[in-house]
Amino acid sequence: MSISSKPGATSSAILDESQIPSDPAARRLRERYIVARFQQFPNPTHSLKNTTNVLRWARELLDDDDPRQAAELLQIALEEDPSQRRVWLFLIELAFTANDPGMFTELSDRFLLRFPTAEELPVIDSMGKRLLPNDPRYAKVAPAVMVPGWCTPDSELRDALRQERLHTSLTDAMTYHLSR
């Protein structure tokens, strides 16, 4: 399963900051698209730079079984502000768990260029070893034992078990009412 947000998109188009239009009319059109697609971000220029909210909504999209839209949200957030390190890590883990070596490789390479001294690099390398065992870049790296958990935002308000129960209850209620 690929998490690329654009069908048929090549990996070289991932996180291309030059895709943000400089023309004011094109910029407004892009912002309208974002607002229509992600209604929780009514002012994309500013709200997509709020890393905590972006991560929370991306997690919600994953919980609702929509990894493509979660990846698209994360990619758009990085186009707005590529310095959001936790958004990069979320996307890298998402590519790893989706078993998408092309996306994983591009994201991890770009992360390394942007954050060359990041403490997460050994973890990313071990994930790369597990996903791409024959890649020479990871020849001397031990494979990851478990996923690091970057897809779970830090929040004292997030109770994963309670949220899962609510999601199940809502799904059951919708199914019940649709079957009537």
NORKARA-V107300 format. One record per pair of residues at least 24 apart in sequence whose ideal C-beta (glycine too) atoms are under 7 Angstrom apart, sorted by the first residue. I is the first residue (numbers start at 1). J is the second residue. D is the distance in Angstrom with one decimal. If there is no record, write none. Layout:
# NORKARA-V107300
[[I J D] [I J D]]
This chain:
# NORKARA-V107300
[[1 98 5.2] [1 99 7.0] [2 98 6.9] [2 100 5.3] [2 103 7.0] [3 67 5.1] [3 68 6.0] [3 71 4.1] [3 94 5.7] [3 95 6.2] [3 98 4.7] [3 100 5.7] [3 103 6.1] [4 103 6.3] [5 68 5.7] [5 71 5.4] [5 72 3.4] [5 75 6.1] [11 102 4.6] [11 103 6.4] [11 106 4.8] [14 75 6.9] [14 103 6.6] [14 106 5.2] [14 107 7.0] [15 75 5.8] [15 78 5.3] [15 79 6.7] [15 110 6.2] [17 79 5.7] [17 82 6.1] [19 79 6.3] [20 79 5.5] [34 76 6.1] [38 73 5.8] [44 80 6.9] [45 80 6.8] [48 76 6.3] [48 77 4.5] [48 80 4.2] [48 81 7.0] [49 80 5.8] [49 81 4.4] [51 84 4.7] [51 86 5.4] [51 87 6.0] [52 153 6.6] [54 87 6.0] [55 86 6.1] [55 87 6.7] [55 90 5.9] [55 153 3.9] [56 153 5.1] [56 155 6.5] [58 90 6.2] [59 151 6.6] [59 152 6.7] [59 153 5.5] [62 151 6.6] [63 163 6.7] [63 167 6.0] [67 94 6.5] [67 98 6.3] [70 94 6.8] [82 114 6.5] [85 115 6.0] [85 118 6.9] [89 120 6.0] [89 150 4.0] [90 150 5.3] [90 151 5.5] [92 124 6.1] [93 147 6.2] [93 148 6.4] [93 150 4.4] [93 151 5.0] [94 151 6.2] [96 127 4.9] [96 131 5.8] [96 147 6.9] [97 147 6.2] [99 131 7.0] [101 131 5.5] [101 132 5.4] [104 128 6.9] [104 131 5.7] [123 148 5.3]]
